């Protein structure tokens, strides 16, 4: 599990920049971070960029869940 905020931050920004809507499970799977770490980094990124979280079809697993994406 990664712990360096810089690399983790960059990984999540890169995923969001690809204009995909992903659920927490898919973020965790793609980044190998804990759900708490992903949530913390999404909040941090949300201070600079607008991140929408809404019930939607996740582009990663195609399940209807709360998904996160850049607006």
Chimera marker file (.cmm) of the C-alpha trace (Angstrom):
<marker_set name="trace">
<marker id="1" x="0.000" y="0.000" z="0.000" r="1" g="1" b="0" radius="0.5"/>
<marker id="2" x="1.413" y="3.351" z="-1.022" r="1" g="1" b="0" radius="0.5"/>
<marker id="3" x="1.860" y="6.057" z="1.570" r="1" g="1" b="0" radius="0.5"/>
<marker id="4" x="3.675" y="8.924" z="-0.200" r="1" g="1" b="0" radius="0.5"/>
<marker id="5" x="1.059" y="11.654" z="-0.579" r="1" g="1" b="0" radius="0.5"/>
<marker id="6" x="2.730" y="13.171" z="-3.660" r="1" g="1" b="0" radius="0.5"/>
<marker id="7" x="2.590" y="10.013" z="-5.761" r="1" g="1" b="0" radius="0.5"/>
<marker id="8" x="-0.830" y="9.053" z="-4.420" r="1" g="1" b="0" radius="0.5"/>
<marker id="9" x="-2.157" y="12.553" z="-5.129" r="1" g="1" b="0" radius="0.5"/>
<marker id="10" x="-0.788" y="12.376" z="-8.684" r="1" g="1" b="0" radius="0.5"/>
<marker id="11" x="-2.371" y="8.960" z="-9.264" r="1" g="1" b="0" radius="0.5"/>
<marker id="12" x="-5.815" y="10.159" z="-8.248" r="1" g="1" b="0" radius="0.5"/>
<marker id="13" x="-5.497" y="13.393" z="-10.249" r="1" g="1" b="0" radius="0.5"/>
<marker id="14" x="-4.500" y="11.355" z="-13.312" r="1" g="1" b="0" radius="0.5"/>
<marker id="15" x="-7.551" y="9.113" z="-12.900" r="1" g="1" b="0" radius="0.5"/>
<marker id="16" x="-9.868" y="12.109" z="-12.477" r="1" g="1" b="0" radius="0.5"/>
<marker id="17" x="-8.263" y="13.887" z="-15.453" r="1" g="1" b="0" radius="0.5"/>
<marker id="18" x="-9.217" y="10.965" z="-17.681" r="1" g="1" b="0" radius="0.5"/>
<marker id="19" x="-12.846" y="12.154" z="-17.297" r="1" g="1" b="0" radius="0.5"/>
<marker id="20" x="-14.038" y="8.898" z="-15.813" r="1" g="1" b="0" radius="0.5"/>
<marker id="21" x="-16.547" y="8.541" z="-13.000" r="1" g="1" b="0" radius="0.5"/>
<marker id="22" x="-15.303" y="5.934" z="-10.535" r="1" g="1" b="0" radius="0.5"/>
<marker id="23" x="-16.691" y="4.506" z="-7.330" r="1" g="1" b="0" radius="0.5"/>
<marker id="24" x="-14.613" y="4.224" z="-4.175" r="1" g="1" b="0" radius="0.5"/>
<marker id="25" x="-14.024" y="0.487" z="-4.745" r="1" g="1" b="0" radius="0.5"/>
<marker id="26" x="-12.502" y="1.169" z="-8.162" r="1" g="1" b="0" radius="0.5"/>
<marker id="27" x="-10.340" y="4.031" z="-6.839" r="1" g="1" b="0" radius="0.5"/>
<marker id="28" x="-9.078" y="1.701" z="-4.107" r="1" g="1" b="0" radius="0.5"/>
<marker id="29" x="-8.402" y="-1.076" z="-6.621" r="1" g="1" b="0" radius="0.5"/>
<marker id="30" x="-6.608" y="1.222" z="-9.089" r="1" g="1" b="0" radius="0.5"/>
<marker id="31" x="-4.486" y="3.079" z="-6.533" r="1" g="1" b="0" radius="0.5"/>
<marker id="32" x="-3.940" y="0.297" z="-3.970" r="1" g="1" b="0" radius="0.5"/>
<marker id="33" x="-4.766" y="2.828" z="-1.234" r="1" g="1" b="0" radius="0.5"/>
<marker id="34" x="-7.160" y="2.378" z="1.648" r="1" g="1" b="0" radius="0.5"/>
<marker id="35" x="-10.647" y="3.878" z="1.291" r="1" g="1" b="0" radius="0.5"/>
<marker id="36" x="-9.744" y="6.390" z="4.028" r="1" g="1" b="0" radius="0.5"/>
<marker id="37" x="-6.644" y="7.507" z="2.111" r="1" g="1" b="0" radius="0.5"/>
<marker id="38" x="-8.584" y="7.843" z="-1.151" r="1" g="1" b="0" radius="0.5"/>
<marker id="39" x="-11.283" y="9.854" z="0.603" r="1" g="1" b="0" radius="0.5"/>
<marker id="40" x="-8.694" y="12.121" z="2.244" r="1" g="1" b="0" radius="0.5"/>
<marker id="41" x="-6.941" y="12.744" z="-1.055" r="1" g="1" b="0" radius="0.5"/>
<marker id="42" x="-10.225" y="13.382" z="-2.881" r="1" g="1" b="0" radius="0.5"/>
<marker id="43" x="-11.040" y="16.042" z="-0.262" r="1" g="1" b="0" radius="0.5"/>
<marker id="44" x="-7.573" y="17.557" z="-0.713" r="1" g="1" b="0" radius="0.5"/>
<marker id="45" x="-7.911" y="17.592" z="-4.502" r="1" g="1" b="0" radius="0.5"/>
<marker id="46" x="-11.421" y="19.019" z="-4.083" r="1" g="1" b="0" radius="0.5"/>
<marker id="47" x="-9.874" y="22.128" z="-2.513" r="1" g="1" b="0" radius="0.5"/>
<marker id="48" x="-8.387" y="22.980" z="-5.919" r="1" g="1" b="0" radius="0.5"/>
<marker id="49" x="-10.769" y="21.328" z="-8.384" r="1" g="1" b="0" radius="0.5"/>
<marker id="50" x="-14.501" y="20.721" z="-8.359" r="1" g="1" b="0" radius="0.5"/>
<marker id="51" x="-15.191" y="17.039" z="-7.787" r="1" g="1" b="0" radius="0.5"/>
<marker id="52" x="-18.731" y="15.778" z="-8.129" r="1" g="1" b="0" radius="0.5"/>
<marker id="53" x="-19.910" y="12.781" z="-6.155" r="1" g="1" b="0" radius="0.5"/>
<marker id="54" x="-23.262" y="11.440" z="-7.229" r="1" g="1" b="0" radius="0.5"/>
<marker id="55" x="-25.046" y="8.156" z="-7.739" r="1" g="1" b="0" radius="0.5"/>
<marker id="56" x="-24.035" y="7.060" z="-11.219" r="1" g="1" b="0" radius="0.5"/>
<marker id="57" x="-22.765" y="4.123" z="-13.217" r="1" g="1" b="0" radius="0.5"/>
<marker id="58" x="-19.099" y="3.618" z="-12.360" r="1" g="1" b="0" radius="0.5"/>
<marker id="59" x="-16.947" y="3.565" z="-15.493" r="1" g="1" b="0" radius="0.5"/>
<marker id="60" x="-14.673" y="0.978" z="-13.869" r="1" g="1" b="0" radius="0.5"/>
<marker id="61" x="-17.060" y="-1.731" z="-12.673" r="1" g="1" b="0" radius="0.5"/>
<marker id="62" x="-20.339" y="-0.601" z="-14.294" r="1" g="1" b="0" radius="0.5"/>
<marker id="63" x="-22.171" y="-0.801" z="-10.957" r="1" g="1" b="0" radius="0.5"/>
<marker id="64" x="-24.531" y="1.941" z="-9.847" r="1" g="1" b="0" radius="0.5"/>
<marker id="65" x="-22.801" y="3.511" z="-6.862" r="1" g="1" b="0" radius="0.5"/>
<marker id="66" x="-21.597" y="6.852" z="-5.609" r="1" g="1" b="0" radius="0.5"/>
<marker id="67" x="-19.087" y="7.847" z="-8.256" r="1" g="1" b="0" radius="0.5"/>
<marker id="68" x="-16.532" y="10.657" z="-8.240" r="1" g="1" b="0" radius="0.5"/>
<marker id="69" x="-15.477" y="12.759" z="-11.217" r="1" g="1" b="0" radius="0.5"/>
<marker id="70" x="-14.115" y="16.164" z="-12.125" r="1" g="1" b="0" radius="0.5"/>
<marker id="71" x="-16.706" y="18.709" z="-13.189" r="1" g="1" b="0" radius="0.5"/>
<link id1="1" id2="2" r="1" g="1" b="0" radius="0.2"/>
<link id1="2" id2="3" r="1" g="1" b="0" radius="0.2"/>
<link id1="3" id2="4" r="1" g="1" b="0" radius="0.2"/>
<link id1="4" id2="5" r="1" g="1" b="0" radius="0.2"/>
<link id1="5" id2="6" r="1" g="1" b="0" radius="0.2"/>
<link id1="6" id2="7" r="1" g="1" b="0" radius="0.2"/>
<link id1="7" id2="8" r="1" g="1" b="0" radius="0.2"/>
<link id1="8" id2="9" r="1" g="1" b="0" radius="0.2"/>
<link id1="9" id2="10" r="1" g="1" b="0" radius="0.2"/>
<link id1="10" id2="11" r="1" g="1" b="0" radius="0.2"/>
<link id1="11" id2="12" r="1" g="1" b="0" radius="0.2"/>
<link id1="12" id2="13" r="1" g="1" b="0" radius="0.2"/>
<link id1="13" id2="14" r="1" g="1" b="0" radius="0.2"/>
<link id1="14" id2="15" r="1" g="1" b="0" radius="0.2"/>
<link id1="15" id2="16" r="1" g="1" b="0" radius="0.2"/>
<link id1="16" id2="17" r="1" g="1" b="0" radius="0.2"/>
<link id1="17" id2="18" r="1" g="1" b="0" radius="0.2"/>
<link id1="18" id2="19" r="1" g="1" b="0" radius="0.2"/>
<link id1="19" id2="20" r="1" g="1" b="0" radius="0.2"/>
<link id1="20" id2="21" r="1" g="1" b="0" radius="0.2"/>
<link id1="21" id2="22" r="1" g="1" b="0" radius="0.2"/>
<link id1="22" id2="23" r="1" g="1" b="0" radius="0.2"/>
<link id1="23" id2="24" r="1" g="1" b="0" radius="0.2"/>
<link id1="24" id2="25" r="1" g="1" b="0" radius="0.2"/>
<link id1="25" id2="26" r="1" g="1" b="0" radius="0.2"/>
<link id1="26" id2="27" r="1" g="1" b="0" radius="0.2"/>
<link id1="27" id2="28" r="1" g="1" b="0" radius="0.2"/>
<link id1="28" id2="29" r="1" g="1" b="0" radius="0.2"/>
<link id1="29" id2="30" r="1" g="1" b="0" radius="0.2"/>
<link id1="30" id2="31" r="1" g="1" b="0" radius="0.2"/>
<link id1="31" id2="32" r="1" g="1" b="0" radius="0.2"/>
<link id1="32" id2="33" r="1" g="1" b="0" radius="0.2"/>
<link id1="33" id2="34" r="1" g="1" b="0" radius="0.2"/>
<link id1="34" id2="35" r="1" g="1" b="0" radius="0.2"/>
<link id1="35" id2="36" r="1" g="1" b="0" radius="0.2"/>
<link id1="36" id2="37" r="1" g="1" b="0" radius="0.2"/>
<link id1="37" id2="38" r="1" g="1" b="0" radius="0.2"/>
<link id1="38" id2="39" r="1" g="1" b="0" radius="0.2"/>
<link id1="39" id2="40" r="1" g="1" b="0" radius="0.2"/>
<link id1="40" id2="41" r="1" g="1" b="0" radius="0.2"/>
<link id1="41" id2="42" r="1" g="1" b="0" radius="0.2"/>
<link id1="42" id2="43" r="1" g="1" b="0" radius="0.2"/>
<link id1="43" id2="44" r="1" g="1" b="0" radius="0.2"/>
<link id1="44" id2="45" r="1" g="1" b="0" radius="0.2"/>
<link id1="45" id2="46" r="1" g="1" b="0" radius="0.2"/>
<link id1="46" id2="47" r="1" g="1" b="0" radius="0.2"/>
<link id1="47" id2="48" r="1" g="1" b="0" radius="0.2"/>
<link id1="48" id2="49" r="1" g="1" b="0" radius="0.2"/>
<link id1="49" id2="50" r="1" g="1" b="0" radius="0.2"/>
<link id1="50" id2="51" r="1" g="1" b="0" radius="0.2"/>
<link id1="51" id2="52" r="1" g="1" b="0" radius="0.2"/>
<link id1="52" id2="53" r="1" g="1" b="0" radius="0.2"/>
<link id1="53" id2="54" r="1" g="1" b="0" radius="0.2"/>
<link id1="54" id2="55" r="1" g="1" b="0" radius="0.2"/>
<link id1="55" id2="56" r="1" g="1" b="0" radius="0.2"/>
<link id1="56" id2="57" r="1" g="1" b="0" radius="0.2"/>
<link id1="57" id2="58" r="1" g="1" b="0" radius="0.2"/>
<link id1="58" id2="59" r="1" g="1" b="0" radius="0.2"/>
<link id1="59" id2="60" r="1" g="1" b="0" radius="0.2"/>
<link id1="60" id2="61" r="1" g="1" b="0" radius="0.2"/>
<link id1="61" id2="62" r="1" g="1" b="0" radius="0.2"/>
<link id1="62" id2="63" r="1" g="1" b="0" radius="0.2"/>
<link id1="63" id2="64" r="1" g="1" b="0" radius="0.2"/>
<link id1="64" id2="65" r="1" g="1" b="0" radius="0.2"/>
<link id1="65" id2="66" r="1" g="1" b="0" radius="0.2"/>
<link id1="66" id2="67" r="1" g="1" b="0" radius="0.2"/>
<link id1="67" id2="68" r="1" g="1" b="0" radius="0.2"/>
<link id1="68" id2="69" r="1" g="1" b="0" radius="0.2"/>
<link id1="69" id2="70" r="1" g="1" b="0" radius="0.2"/>
<link id1="70" id2="71" r="1" g="1" b="0" radius="0.2"/>
</marker_set>
